[in-house]
Amino acid sequence: MLVLGCAPRLEKAPEKAAADYCQRAEDCALLQEGERKETCEPNSTDAFEALWDPRVCEEGFDRKKWKSCAQAIDTWDCDELSAGWIDIGEVCAAREVCK
């Protein structure tokens, strides 16, 4: 689970968000045995890295907006797989969370 009080450093944020996203997917029984570490986390890290390009997010994250992003990751509805990722993408987009 993400530490909601602090925004992570930009370099660590994609891995942190991916780990939490994949944990939620695992909690929702959406992943097969071993899939979390083998495919989910690497693929999700790439997706979050694409959201937070350092050229767009040079000054890091706004703490309050990061909390909204973290909450979206931790609470997406297991029955709404595609809508969950769409919502996360919107709430966690650089234009939303970067200073």
C-alpha angles and dihedrals in degrees: 000000000000119000098246098197096063133048111225125236110273092245092058099037099086093052092045094048092045092051091052093044091051092045088056090048089051091048088053090053091242096129132070123229109296094003094112095067098028101050115351099060097043093046093044092047088056090050093050091045087056090053094050106043106177090230089062098037100041096144097046128238134330103239097221093047091045088057089056090051093048091049092050090054094046097046109036113139113259090217093055103061100158095034088050093057091044091052092047090049091053097044094041098042116128091245087060105041106028122092 
